[in-house]
């Protein structure tokens, strides 16, 4: 199989109107529609509905089938995957936050993605002290006040995306990984141990969707991967290339 570039697909929730939300319901399975009824907050229900519609519409165009005909299941680690063995080479991961839903897909290896808004202020310093490595905390200590939140969320999103690519809980990755960012060279350096290590070469990218939203993506493949193609998609309505700022990227190989 030829190595293909992963795709990152971003959907701005603010662009989704009531008419589209009604249309998206027709794309979902019965199980997904049942899950939709369990969300008490309208915002959370909208995020779930748009995320599932984005996932189904994305794969329906690539696999040439109706969105509602796609069947998803979870692997032994609980990570979602396509149930059809003929489609098993496709890997994907979803994230949503701060008015964005983001999807990464790849035909060559496991992937993970995370979106985080910087508005969260729940004792981030305490979180870093408890869960980040000594090197990561030293880097944070050397940040200016303006840099601190950018650096914290860069580390956090990369670790979240990494855990999702590995198909394990974030807690396991936190204790086995240390990430160093070089803003000047736009470089990410990974120090990985135990479960954080990957049998395949690992590539990570860090983006800024807007002034207060970080997006991180992790992908694995038999060889190092080029930067993903990024698109903005409104399911059932529009698709266009998306210009996002690449803050840093890096590779890790065992």
Buried (B, 14 or more C-beta within 10 A) or exposed (E): EEBBBBBBBBBBBEBBEEEBBEBBEEBBBEEBEEBBEEBEEEEEBBBBBBBBBBBBBBBBEEBEBEBBEBEBEEEEEEBBBBEBEEBEEBBBBBBBBBBBBBBBBBBBBBBBBBBBBBEBEEEBEEBBEEBBBEEBBEBBEEEEEEEBBBBBBBBBBBBBBBBBBBBBEBEBBBEBBBBBBEEEEBEBBBBBEEBBBBEBBBBBBBBBBBEBBBBBBBBBBEEBBEBBEBBBBBBBEEBEEBEBEEBBBBBBEE
